[in-house]
């Protein structure tokens, strides 16, 4: 009789384990839910970053459409354009190599070059 109680206990324990397996590791189990929650958090974070980027781009577009100041600032910073009678000065780090063209002497204007 003692062995039959033990056998019943072992069988019931095995049944509980067999029932629990799909709950933890099955298609809709806790492990899959945990995995999907992590994936959702990652995707949500990425979407928030993209929304912030889109907002910055929308602000840039609006400022470029509405006024000349933003266009002028872009031309100065990205294209190194200057207005008339302005001098463009670029400061370089000590480590930055100087291009060969910068070592040439400036061309002086003479009457011949101004007429052509």
MOPAC internal coordinates of N, CA, C and O (Angstrom, degrees):
PM7 1SCF
backbone

  N    0.0000 0     0.00 0     0.00 0    0    0    0
  C    1.4376 1     0.00 0     0.00 0    1    0    0
  C    1.5303 1   111.23 1     0.00 0    2    1    0
  O    1.2310 1   120.99 1   145.25 1    3    2    1
  N    1.2891 1   115.71 1   -34.75 1    3    2    1
  C    1.4670 1   120.31 1   179.69 1    5    3    2
  C    1.5179 1   110.62 1   -64.22 1    6    5    3
  O    1.2310 1   120.53 1   141.63 1    7    6    5
  N    1.3092 1   116.59 1   -38.37 1    7    6    5
  C    1.4571 1   120.02 1   179.90 1    9    7    6
  C    1.5184 1   111.84 1   -72.36 1   10    9    7
  O    1.2310 1   119.18 1   149.80 1   11   10    9
  N    1.3037 1   119.17 1   -30.20 1   11   10    9
  C    1.4561 1   120.39 1   178.37 1   13   11   10
  C    1.5288 1   110.99 1   -70.41 1   14   13   11
  O    1.2310 1   120.10 1   144.37 1   15   14   13
  N    1.3526 1   117.42 1   -35.63 1   15   14   13
  C    1.4727 1   119.79 1   175.10 1   17   15   14
  C    1.5217 1   110.23 1   -65.50 1   18   17   15
  O    1.2310 1   121.19 1   138.93 1   19   18   17
  N    1.3099 1   115.34 1   -41.07 1   19   18   17
  C    1.4657 1   119.95 1   179.54 1   21   19   18
  C    1.5269 1   109.90 1   -65.22 1   22   21   19
  O    1.2310 1   120.16 1   138.25 1   23   22   21
  N    1.3063 1   117.30 1   -41.75 1   23   22   21
  C    1.4638 1   121.44 1   179.83 1   25   23   22
  C    1.5280 1   110.32 1   -64.10 1   26   25   23
  O    1.2310 1   120.25 1   137.26 1   27   26   25
  N    1.3251 1   117.14 1   -42.74 1   27   26   25
  C    1.4657 1   120.96 1   178.29 1   29   27   26
  C    1.5314 1   109.86 1   -62.83 1   30   29   27
  O    1.2310 1   120.16 1   138.58 1   31   30   29
  N    1.3122 1   117.29 1   -41.42 1   31   30   29
  C    1.4704 1   121.75 1   179.72 1   33   31   30
  C    1.5247 1   110.15 1   -63.73 1   34   33   31
  O    1.2310 1   120.42 1   136.13 1   35   34   33
  N    1.3031 1   116.80 1   -43.87 1   35   34   33
  C    1.4712 1   120.65 1   179.38 1   37   35   34
  C    1.5208 1   110.50 1   -65.26 1   38   37   35
  O    1.2310 1   120.32 1   136.66 1   39   38   37
  N    1.3102 1   116.99 1   -43.34 1   39   38   37
  C    1.4686 1   120.20 1   178.70 1   41   39   38
  C    1.5242 1   110.84 1   -62.68 1   42   41   39
  O    1.2310 1   119.82 1   136.38 1   43   42   41
  N    1.3265 1   117.96 1   -43.62 1   43   42   41
  C    1.4715 1   121.18 1   178.30 1   45   43   42
  C    1.5281 1   111.45 1   -64.19 1   46   45   43
  O    1.2310 1   120.77 1   140.48 1   47   46   45
  N    1.3183 1   116.14 1   -39.52 1   47   46   45
  C    1.4731 1   119.82 1   177.71 1   49   47   46
  C    1.5220 1   110.49 1   -63.66 1   50   49   47
  O    1.2310 1   120.10 1   137.28 1   51   50   49
  N    1.3143 1   117.42 1   -42.72 1   51   50   49
  C    1.4654 1   121.21 1   177.65 1   53   51   50
  C    1.5275 1   111.22 1   -64.33 1   54   53   51
  O    1.2310 1   120.17 1   142.34 1   55   54   53
  N    1.3246 1   117.27 1   -37.66 1   55   54   53
  C    1.4651 1   120.46 1   176.95 1   57   55   54
  C    1.5410 1   111.52 1   -65.33 1   58   57   55
  O    1.2310 1   120.97 1   139.49 1   59   58   57
  N    1.3253 1   115.76 1   -40.51 1   59   58   57
  C    1.4722 1   119.13 1   177.73 1   61   59   58
  C    1.5267 1   110.13 1   -62.81 1   62   61   59
  O    1.2310 1   120.42 1   137.00 1   63   62   61
  N    1.3283 1   116.80 1   -43.00 1   63   62   61
  C    1.4718 1   120.83 1   177.70 1   65   63   62
  C    1.5246 1   109.86 1   -63.18 1   66   65   63
  O    1.2310 1   120.26 1   136.78 1   67   66   65
  N    1.3073 1   117.11 1   -43.22 1   67   66   65
  C    1.4626 1   120.78 1  -179.77 1   69   67   66
  C    1.5218 1   111.40 1   -64.17 1   70   69   67
  O    1.2310 1   120.05 1   144.24 1   71   70   69
  N    1.3010 1   117.50 1   -35.76 1   71   70   69
  C    1.4700 1   121.25 1   178.12 1   73   71   70
  C    1.5320 1   110.67 1   -73.33 1   74   73   71
  O    1.2310 1   119.76 1   144.47 1   75   74   73
  N    1.3115 1   118.07 1   -35.53 1   75   74   73
  C    1.4596 1   122.44 1  -177.74 1   77   75   74
  C    1.5361 1   113.04 1   -73.27 1   78   77   75
  O    1.2310 1   120.00 1   151.32 1   79   78   77
  N    1.3183 1   117.61 1   -28.68 1   79   78   77
  C    1.4634 1   120.63 1  -176.22 1   81   79   78
  C    1.5327 1   112.68 1   -54.53 1   82   81   79
  O    1.2310 1   118.83 1   127.78 1   83   82   81
  N    1.3331 1   119.84 1   -52.22 1   83   82   81
  C    1.4725 1   118.90 1   179.29 1   85   83   82
  C    1.5295 1   112.72 1   -63.55 1   86   85   83
  O    1.2310 1   120.52 1   149.51 1   87   86   85
  N    1.3343 1   116.62 1   -30.49 1   87   86   85
  C    1.4563 1   119.83 1   179.36 1   89   87   86
  C    1.5290 1   111.01 1   -63.51 1   90   89   87
  O    1.2310 1   120.39 1   140.80 1   91   90   89
  N    1.3152 1   116.86 1   -39.20 1   91   90   89
  C    1.4621 1   120.50 1  -177.73 1   93   91   90
  C    1.5195 1   113.08 1   -90.75 1   94   93   91
  O    1.2310 1   119.63 1   137.93 1   95   94   93
  N    1.3166 1   118.31 1   -42.07 1   95   94   93
  C    1.4584 1   121.19 1  -170.60 1   97   95   94
  C    1.5186 1   114.44 1  -116.91 1   98   97   95
  O    1.2310 1   119.00 1   179.84 1   99   98   97
  N    1.3134 1   119.51 1    -0.16 1   99   98   97
  C    1.4630 1   122.76 1  -176.99 1  101   99   98
  C    1.5160 1   112.56 1   -74.67 1  102  101   99
  O    1.2310 1   121.57 1     5.27 1  103  102  101
  N    1.3302 1   114.59 1  -174.73 1  103  102  101
  C    1.4603 1   121.83 1  -176.21 1  105  103  102
  C    1.5334 1   112.05 1   -59.40 1  106  105  103
  O    1.2310 1   119.56 1   139.99 1  107  106  105
  N    1.2998 1   118.45 1   -40.01 1  107  106  105
  C    1.4559 1   121.86 1   179.55 1  109  107  106
  C    1.5143 1   111.74 1  -112.23 1  110  109  107
  O    1.2310 1   120.45 1  -152.80 1  111  110  109
  N    1.3228 1   116.75 1    27.20 1  111  110  109
  C    1.4580 1   121.18 1  -174.78 1  113  111  110
  C    1.5171 1   113.41 1   -78.63 1  114  113  111
  O    1.2310 1   122.02 1    -2.05 1  115  114  113
  N    1.3290 1   113.73 1   177.95 1  115  114  113
  C    1.4585 1   120.81 1  -177.17 1  117  115  114
  C    1.5229 1   112.39 1   -61.80 1  118  117  115
  O    1.2310 1   119.81 1   142.75 1  119  118  117
  N    1.3125 1   117.97 1   -37.25 1  119  118  117
  C    1.4696 1   120.29 1  -179.70 1  121  119  118
  C    1.5275 1   110.64 1   -63.80 1  122  121  119
  O    1.2310 1   120.60 1   138.94 1  123  122  121
  N    1.3177 1   116.46 1   -41.06 1  123  122  121
  C    1.4659 1   120.54 1   178.79 1  125  123  122
  C    1.5223 1   110.56 1   -67.37 1  126  125  123
  O    1.2310 1   120.37 1   140.06 1  127  126  125
  N    1.3181 1   116.91 1   -39.94 1  127  126  125
  C    1.4662 1   121.06 1   178.06 1  129  127  126
  C    1.5250 1   109.71 1   -62.39 1  130  129  127
  O    1.2310 1   120.13 1   135.91 1  131  130  129
  N    1.3262 1   117.36 1   -44.09 1  131  130  129
  C    1.4652 1   121.71 1   178.78 1  133  131  130
  C    1.5255 1   110.62 1   -61.90 1  134  133  131
  O    1.2310 1   120.62 1   136.98 1  135  134  133
  N    1.3286 1   116.41 1   -43.02 1  135  134  133
  C    1.4586 1   121.86 1   178.71 1  137  135  134
  C    1.5303 1   110.75 1   -62.14 1  138  137  135
  O    1.2310 1   120.14 1   136.03 1  139  138  137
  N    1.3205 1   117.34 1   -43.97 1  139  138  137
  C    1.4610 1   121.47 1   179.72 1  141  139  138
  C    1.5275 1   111.91 1   -67.17 1  142  141  139
  O    1.2310 1   119.98 1   144.56 1  143  142  141
  N    1.3395 1   117.65 1   -35.44 1  143  142  141
  C    1.4629 1   120.37 1   176.55 1  145  143  142
  C    1.5197 1   110.82 1   -63.65 1  146  145  143
  O    1.2310 1   120.38 1   137.95 1  147  146  145
  N    1.3216 1   116.87 1   -42.05 1  147  146  145
  C    1.4698 1   120.21 1   177.37 1  149  147  146
  C    1.5193 1   110.99 1   -64.10 1  150  149  147
  O    1.2310 1   120.51 1   138.27 1  151  150  149
  N    1.3086 1   116.64 1   -41.73 1  151  150  149
  C    1.4616 1   121.05 1   178.45 1  153  151  150
  C    1.5310 1   110.53 1   -63.74 1  154  153  151
  O    1.2310 1   120.34 1   139.32 1  155  154  153
  N    1.3213 1   116.96 1   -40.68 1  155  154  153
  C    1.4596 1   121.62 1   178.58 1  157  155  154
  C    1.5337 1   110.96 1   -63.84 1  158  157  155
  O    1.2310 1   120.49 1   138.05 1  159  158  157
  N    1.3191 1   116.67 1   -41.95 1  159  158  157
  C    1.4703 1   120.37 1   178.99 1  161  159  158
  C    1.5192 1   110.69 1   -63.18 1  162  161  159
  O    1.2310 1   119.98 1   137.46 1  163  162  161
  N    1.3261 1   117.64 1   -42.54 1  163  162  161
  C    1.4599 1   121.40 1   178.55 1  165  163  162
  C    1.5225 1   111.22 1   -63.73 1  166  165  163
  O    1.2310 1   120.58 1   135.79 1  167  166  165
  N    1.3055 1   116.50 1   -44.21 1  167  166  165
  C    1.4672 1   120.87 1  -179.85 1  169  167  166
  C    1.5283 1   110.97 1   -66.06 1  170  169  167
  O    1.2310 1   120.33 1   139.72 1  171  170  169
  N    1.3245 1   116.97 1   -40.28 1  171  170  169
  C    1.4642 1   120.82 1   178.27 1  173  171  170
  C    1.5197 1   110.99 1   -62.33 1  174  173  171
  O    1.2310 1   120.31 1   136.63 1  175  174  173
  N    1.3191 1   117.02 1   -43.37 1  175  174  173
  C    1.4656 1   121.04 1   178.27 1  177  175  174
  C    1.5188 1   110.65 1   -62.06 1  178  177  175
  O    1.2310 1   120.33 1   135.80 1  179  178  177
  N    1.3255 1   116.97 1   -44.20 1  179  178  177
  C    1.4624 1   121.11 1   178.81 1  181  179  178
  C    1.5338 1   110.84 1   -62.60 1  182  181  179
  O    1.2310 1   120.45 1   138.91 1  183  182  181
  N    1.3327 1   116.75 1   -41.09 1  183  182  181
  C    1.4710 1   120.59 1   178.45 1  185  183  182
  C    1.5228 1   111.43 1   -63.29 1  186  185  183
  O    1.2310 1   120.13 1   140.22 1  187  186  185
  N    1.3324 1   117.35 1   -39.78 1  187  186  185
  C    1.4659 1   120.70 1   178.19 1  189  187  186
  C    1.5257 1   110.98 1   -63.68 1  190  189  187
  O    1.2310 1   120.39 1   139.72 1  191  190  189
  N    1.3376 1   116.85 1   -40.28 1  191  190  189
  C    1.4629 1   120.19 1   177.03 1  193  191  190
  C    1.5236 1   110.83 1   -63.05 1  194  193  191
  O    1.2310 1   120.54 1   138.57 1  195  194  193
  N    1.3217 1   116.58 1   -41.43 1  195  194  193
  C    1.4622 1   120.37 1   179.03 1  197  195  194
  C    1.5288 1   111.47 1   -67.41 1  198  197  195
  O    1.2310 1   119.91 1   142.81 1  199  198  197
  N    1.3252 1   117.79 1   -37.19 1  199  198  197
  C    1.4649 1   120.85 1   176.84 1  201  199  198
  C    1.5234 1   110.63 1   -63.32 1  202  201  199
  O    1.2310 1   120.40 1   137.94 1  203  202  201
  N    1.3261 1   116.84 1   -42.06 1  203  202  201
  C    1.4667 1   120.35 1   178.42 1  205  203  202
  C    1.5289 1   110.54 1   -63.91 1  206  205  203
  O    1.2310 1   120.66 1   138.69 1  207  206  205
  N    1.3249 1   116.35 1   -41.31 1  207  206  205
  C    1.4678 1   120.48 1   178.39 1  209  207  206
  C    1.5237 1   110.25 1   -63.92 1  210  209  207
  O    1.2310 1   120.20 1   136.54 1  211  210  209
  N    1.3223 1   117.22 1   -43.46 1  211  210  209
  C    1.4654 1   120.95 1   178.91 1  213  211  210
  C    1.5259 1   111.25 1   -62.97 1  214  213  211
  O    1.2310 1   120.21 1   142.15 1  215  214  213
  N    1.3225 1   117.19 1   -37.85 1  215  214  213
  C    1.4673 1   120.36 1   178.20 1  217  215  214
  C    1.5331 1   110.40 1   -64.89 1  218  217  215
  O    1.2310 1   120.48 1   138.03 1  219  218  217
  N    1.3408 1   116.68 1   -41.97 1  219  218  217
  C    1.4708 1   119.43 1   177.47 1  221  219  218
  C    1.5209 1   110.95 1   -62.73 1  222  221  219
  O    1.2310 1   120.46 1   137.12 1  223  222  221
  N    1.3333 1   116.72 1   -42.88 1  223  222  221
  C    1.4632 1   120.21 1   179.45 1  225  223  222
  C    1.5287 1   111.34 1   -65.60 1  226  225  223
  O    1.2310 1   120.16 1   141.28 1  227  226  225
  N    1.3208 1   117.30 1   -38.72 1  227  226  225
  C    1.4690 1   120.25 1   177.81 1  229  227  226
  C    1.5268 1   110.89 1   -63.65 1  230  229  227
  O    1.2310 1   120.70 1   140.71 1  231  230  229
  N    1.3324 1   116.27 1   -39.29 1  231  230  229
  C    1.4620 1   120.32 1   177.12 1  233  231  230
  C    1.5228 1   110.74 1   -63.99 1  234  233  231
  O    1.2310 1   120.45 1   136.88 1  235  234  233
  N    1.3356 1   116.75 1   -43.12 1  235  234  233
  C    1.4654 1   120.69 1   177.75 1  237  235  234
  C    1.5245 1   111.11 1   -61.33 1  238  237  235
  O    1.2310 1   120.58 1   135.79 1  239  238  237
  N    1.3180 1   116.49 1   -44.21 1  239  238  237
  C    1.4693 1   120.65 1  -179.42 1  241  239  238
  C    1.5236 1   110.21 1   -62.50 1  242  241  239
  O    1.2310 1   120.89 1   135.84 1  243  242  241
  N    1.3283 1   115.91 1   -44.16 1  243  242  241
  C    1.4667 1   119.67 1  -179.35 1  245  243  242
  C    1.5262 1   111.13 1   -62.56 1  246  245  243
  O    1.2310 1   120.33 1   136.81 1  247  246  245
  N    1.3380 1   116.98 1   -43.19 1  247  246  245
  C    1.4691 1   119.34 1  -179.37 1  249  247  246
  C    1.5207 1   110.96 1   -68.23 1  250  249  247
  O    1.2310 1   119.68 1   145.77 1  251  250  249
  N    1.3182 1   118.22 1   -34.23 1  251  250  249
  C    1.4641 1   120.49 1   177.65 1  253  251  250
  C    1.5180 1   111.73 1   -70.20 1  254  253  251
  O    1.2310 1   120.18 1   146.79 1  255  254  253
  N    1.3249 1   117.25 1   -33.21 1  255  254  253
  C    1.4652 1   120.43 1  -179.86 1  257  255  254
  C    1.5225 1   112.27 1   -76.97 1  258  257  255
  O    1.2310 1   120.00 1   149.39 1  259  258  257
  N    1.3166 1   117.61 1   -30.61 1  259  258  257
  C    1.4576 1   120.36 1  -172.12 1  261  259  258
  C    1.5203 1   114.62 1   -89.44 1  262  261  259
  O    1.2310 1   119.12 1   148.97 1  263  262  261
  N    1.3061 1   119.29 1   -31.03 1  263  262  261
  C    1.4525 1   117.66 1  -174.03 1  265  263  262
  C    1.5089 1   113.53 1  -144.59 1  266  265  263
  O    1.2310 1   122.01 1   -13.79 1  267  266  265
  N    1.3368 1   113.75 1   166.21 1  267  266  265
  C    1.4515 1   120.24 1  -179.53 1  269  267  266
  C    1.5255 1   112.39 1   -85.14 1  270  269  267
  O    1.2310 1   120.28 1   161.71 1  271  270  269
  N    1.3220 1   117.08 1   -18.29 1  271  270  269
  C    1.4635 1   119.83 1  -176.58 1  273  271  270
  C    1.5257 1   111.88 1   -63.01 1  274  273  271
  O    1.2310 1   120.19 1   138.20 1  275  274  273
  N    1.3095 1   117.23 1   -41.80 1  275  274  273
  C    1.4652 1   120.29 1  -179.78 1  277  275  274
  C    1.5222 1   110.81 1   -67.80 1  278  277  275
  O    1.2310 1   120.77 1   141.50 1  279  278  277
  N    1.3220 1   116.13 1   -38.50 1  279  278  277
  C    1.4667 1   120.02 1   178.22 1  281  279  278
  C    1.5187 1   109.87 1   -64.84 1  282  281  279
  O    1.2310 1   120.85 1   136.15 1  283  282  281
  N    1.3332 1   115.98 1   -43.85 1  283  282  281
  C    1.4643 1   120.34 1   179.24 1  285  283  282
  C    1.5298 1   110.74 1   -62.55 1  286  285  283
  O    1.2310 1   120.67 1   137.75 1  287  286  285
  N    1.3266 1   116.33 1   -42.25 1  287  286  285
  C    1.4693 1   119.90 1  -179.98 1  289  287  286
  C    1.5255 1   111.04 1   -63.77 1  290  289  287
  O    1.2310 1   120.20 1   138.96 1  291  290  289
  N    1.3339 1   117.22 1   -41.04 1  291  290  289
  C    1.4671 1   120.65 1   177.31 1  293  291  290
  C    1.5298 1   110.56 1   -63.91 1  294  293  291
  O    1.2310 1   120.55 1   136.35 1  295  294  293
  N    1.3210 1   116.56 1   -43.65 1  295  294  293
  C    1.4627 1   119.64 1  -179.68 1  297  295  294
  C    1.5232 1   110.46 1   -61.86 1  298  297  295
  O    1.2310 1   120.24 1   140.74 1  299  298  297
  N    1.3230 1   117.14 1   -39.26 1  299  298  297
  C    1.4672 1   120.41 1   179.46 1  301  299  298
  C    1.5253 1   111.92 1   -68.99 1  302  301  299
  O    1.2310 1   120.23 1   133.28 1  303  302  301
  N    1.3241 1   117.16 1   -46.72 1  303  302  301
  C    1.4655 1   119.40 1  -173.42 1  305  303  302
  C    1.5215 1   112.97 1   -79.18 1  306  305  303
  O    1.2310 1   119.84 1   139.13 1  307  306  305
  N    1.3252 1   117.91 1   -40.87 1  307  306  305
  C    1.4587 1   120.10 1  -174.01 1  309  307  306
  C    1.5214 1   113.32 1   -91.90 1  310  309  307
  O    1.2310 1   120.09 1   148.88 1  311  310  309
  N    1.3197 1   117.42 1   -31.12 1  311  310  309
  C    1.4610 1   120.51 1  -176.48 1  313  311  310
  C    1.5233 1   113.05 1  -111.10 1  314  313  311
  O    1.2310 1   120.34 1   179.10 1  315  314  313
  N    1.3279 1   116.96 1    -0.90 1  315  314  313
  C    1.4711 1   123.15 1   179.47 1  317  315  314
  C    1.5261 1   111.32 1    55.57 1  318  317  315
  O    1.2310 1   120.43 1  -140.53 1  319  318  317
  N    1.3178 1   116.79 1    39.47 1  319  318  317
  C    1.4608 1   121.02 1   178.22 1  321  319  318
  C    1.5238 1   109.49 1   -85.78 1  322  321  319
  O    1.2310 1   121.04 1   -29.73 1  323  322  321
  N    1.3284 1   115.61 1   150.27 1  323  322  321
  C    1.4616 1   121.41 1   179.61 1  325  323  322
  C    1.5234 1   108.93 1  -131.71 1  326  325  323
  O    1.2310 1   121.34 1   -21.49 1  327  326  325
  N    1.3197 1   115.04 1   158.51 1  327  326  325
  C    1.4636 1   120.60 1   175.93 1  329  327  326
  C    1.5172 1   109.36 1   -81.15 1  330  329  327
  O    1.2310 1   121.40 1   -10.19 1  331  330  329
  N    1.3027 1   114.93 1   169.81 1  331  330  329
  C    1.4668 1   119.57 1   175.86 1  333  331  330
  C    1.5214 1   109.54 1   -63.31 1  334  333  331
  O    1.2310 1   121.19 1   -35.58 1  335  334  333
  N    1.3034 1   115.33 1   144.42 1  335  334  333
  C    1.4643 1   123.88 1   178.57 1  337  335  334
  C    1.5224 1   112.79 1    63.72 1  338  337  335
  O    1.2310 1   120.06 1  -159.26 1  339  338  337
  N    1.3115 1   117.50 1    20.74 1  339  338  337
  C    1.4543 1   121.98 1   173.56 1  341  339  338
  C    1.5185 1   108.45 1  -106.23 1  342  341  339
  O    1.2310 1   121.23 1   -25.50 1  343  342  341
  N    1.3076 1   115.25 1   154.50 1  343  342  341
  C    1.4572 1   120.70 1   177.19 1  345  343  342
  C    1.5224 1   107.50 1  -115.42 1  346  345  343
  O    1.2310 1   120.97 1   -50.99 1  347  346  345
  N    1.3197 1   115.74 1   129.01 1  347  346  345
  C    1.4530 1   121.04 1   178.78 1  349  347  346
  C    1.5241 1   108.78 1   -90.73 1  350  349  347
  O    1.2310 1   120.70 1   -56.60 1  351  350  349
  N    1.3139 1   116.27 1   123.40 1  351  350  349
  C    1.4596 1   122.04 1   178.75 1  353  351  350
  C    1.5145 1   107.87 1  -120.38 1  354  353  351
  O    1.2310 1   120.93 1   -51.51 1  355  354  353
  N    1.3278 1   115.83 1   128.49 1  355  354  353
  C    1.4610 1   120.50 1   178.42 1  357  355  354
  C    1.5148 1   108.15 1  -121.21 1  358  357  355
  O    1.2310 1   120.72 1   -55.78 1  359  358  357
  N    1.3203 1   116.22 1   124.22 1  359  358  357
  C    1.4495 1   121.26 1   179.11 1  361  359  358
  C    1.5219 1   108.84 1   -94.27 1  362  361  359
  O    1.2310 1   120.89 1   -48.46 1  363  362  361
  N    1.3244 1   115.90 1   131.54 1  363  362  361
  C    1.4510 1   121.30 1  -178.85 1  365  363  362
  C    1.5162 1   109.75 1  -112.14 1  366  365  363
  O    1.2310 1   120.84 1   -27.98 1  367  366  365
  N    1.3144 1   116.00 1   152.02 1  367  366  365
  C    1.4551 1   120.51 1   172.38 1  369  367  366
  C    1.5191 1   108.81 1   -70.86 1  370  369  367
  O    1.2310 1   120.96 1   -18.16 1  371  370  369
  N    1.3144 1   115.77 1   161.84 1  371  370  369
  C    1.4614 1   120.10 1   178.08 1  373  371  370
  C    1.5298 1   110.74 1   -63.99 1  374  373  371
  O    1.2310 1   120.04 1   153.23 1  375  374  373
  N    1.3153 1   117.52 1   -26.77 1  375  374  373
  C    1.4583 1   121.88 1  -177.66 1  377  375  374
  C    1.5262 1   112.88 1   -83.56 1  378  377  375
  O    1.2310 1   119.77 1   164.20 1  379  378  377
  N    1.3261 1   118.05 1   -15.80 1  379  378  377
  C    1.4580 1   121.87 1  -176.16 1  381  379  378
  C    1.5285 1   109.82 1   -74.49 1  382  381  379
  O    1.2310 1   119.95 1   -54.26 1  383  382  381
  N    1.3326 1   117.70 1   125.74 1  383  382  381
  C    1.4681 1   119.18 1   178.35 1  385  383  382
  C    1.5259 1   110.75 1   -71.36 1  386  385  383
  O    1.2310 1   121.01 1   -36.27 1  387  386  385
  N    1.3109 1   115.67 1   143.73 1  387  386  385
  C    1.4652 1   121.15 1   179.87 1  389  387  386
  C    1.5284 1   108.17 1   -89.52 1  390  389  387
  O    1.2310 1   120.02 1   -50.86 1  391  390  389
  N    1.3332 1   117.58 1   129.14 1  391  390  389
  C    1.4703 1   119.93 1   179.28 1  393  391  390
  C    1.5223 1   111.35 1   -63.81 1  394  393  391
  O    1.2310 1   120.57 1   -26.23 1  395  394  393
  N    1.3212 1   116.52 1   153.77 1  395  394  393
  C    1.4697 1   121.61 1  -177.76 1  397  395  394
  C    1.5243 1   111.16 1   -62.46 1  398  397  395
  O    1.2310 1   119.58 1   146.58 1  399  398  397
  N    1.3271 1   118.40 1   -33.42 1  399  398  397
  C    1.4691 1   121.00 1  -178.57 1  401  399  398
  C    1.5329 1   111.68 1   -64.93 1  402  401  399
  O    1.2310 1   120.22 1   153.40 1  403  402  401
  N    1.3167 1   117.18 1   -26.60 1  403  402  401
  C    1.4584 1   120.72 1  -176.91 1  405  403  402
  C    1.5201 1   111.51 1   -73.38 1  406  405  403
  O    1.2310 1   119.99 1   158.49 1  407  406  405
  N    1.3166 1   117.62 1   -21.51 1  407  406  405
  C    1.4591 1   121.13 1  -178.72 1  409  407  406
  C    1.5219 1   112.40 1   -82.19 1  410  409  407
  O    1.2310 1   119.52 1   170.72 1  411  410  409
  N    1.3177 1   118.52 1    -9.28 1  411  410  409
  C    1.4594 1   121.47 1  -179.61 1  413  411  410
  C    1.5234 1   109.64 1   -76.78 1  414  413  411
  O    1.2310 1   121.69 1   -29.94 1  415  414  413
  N    1.3231 1   114.37 1   150.06 1  415  414  413
  C    1.4535 1   119.45 1   177.65 1  417  415  414
  C    1.5241 1   108.94 1   -74.73 1  418  417  415
  O    1.2310 1   120.27 1   -33.33 1  419  418  417
  N    1.3356 1   117.08 1   146.67 1  419  418  417
  C    1.4622 1   118.98 1   178.08 1  421  419  418
  C    1.5152 1   111.42 1   -67.64 1  422  421  419
  O    1.2310 1   120.60 1   -32.52 1  423  422  421
  N    1.2982 1   116.46 1   147.48 1  423  422  421
  C    1.4596 1   122.16 1   179.58 1  425  423  422
  C    1.5159 1   107.86 1   -80.16 1  426  425  423
  O    1.2310 1   121.24 1   -53.80 1  427  426  425
  N    1.3278 1   115.23 1   126.20 1  427  426  425
  C    1.4598 1   119.29 1   179.01 1  429  427  426
  C    1.5133 1   108.85 1   -86.98 1  430  429  427
  O    1.2310 1   121.44 1   -38.62 1  431  430  429
  N    1.3171 1   114.85 1   141.38 1  431  430  429
  C    1.4554 1   119.87 1   179.93 1  433  431  430
  C    1.5246 1   108.32 1   -80.48 1  434  433  431
  O    1.2310 1   121.45 1   -48.45 1  435  434  433
  N    1.2725 1   114.84 1   131.55 1  435  434  433
  C    1.4704 1   120.33 1   174.00 1  437  435  434
  C    1.5078 1   107.00 1  -119.50 1  438  437  435
  O    1.2310 1   121.68 1    -4.39 1  439  438  437
  N    1.3037 1   114.39 1   175.61 1  439  438  437
  C    1.4676 1   117.53 1  -178.78 1  441  439  438
  C    1.5101 1   111.17 1   -63.60 1  442  441  439
  O    1.2310 1   119.82 1   145.37 1  443  442  441
  N    1.3184 1   117.95 1   -34.63 1  443  442  441
  C    1.4563 1   121.01 1  -178.76 1  445  443  442
  C    1.5355 1   111.69 1   -67.58 1  446  445  443
  O    1.2310 1   120.82 1   138.28 1  447  446  445
  N    1.3284 1   116.04 1   -41.72 1  447  446  445
  C    1.4713 1   118.92 1  -178.21 1  449  447  446
  C    1.5202 1   111.45 1   -72.66 1  450  449  447
  O    1.2310 1   120.36 1   151.23 1  451  450  449
  N    1.3281 1   116.91 1   -28.77 1  451  450  449
  C    1.4718 1   118.97 1  -179.89 1  453  451  450
  C    1.5054 1   111.69 1   -73.97 1  454  453  451
  O    1.2310 1   119.64 1   147.98 1  455  454  453
  N    1.3362 1   118.30 1   -32.02 1  455  454  453
  C    1.4622 1   121.48 1  -177.69 1  457  455  454
  C    1.5189 1   111.17 1   -75.72 1  458  457  455
  O    1.2310 1   119.69 1   152.22 1  459  458  457
  N    1.3165 1   118.20 1   -27.78 1  459  458  457
  C    1.4663 1   120.43 1  -176.53 1  461  459  458
  C    1.4355 1   109.13 1   -85.16 1  462  461  459
  O    1.2310 1   120.10 1   180.00 1  463  462  461

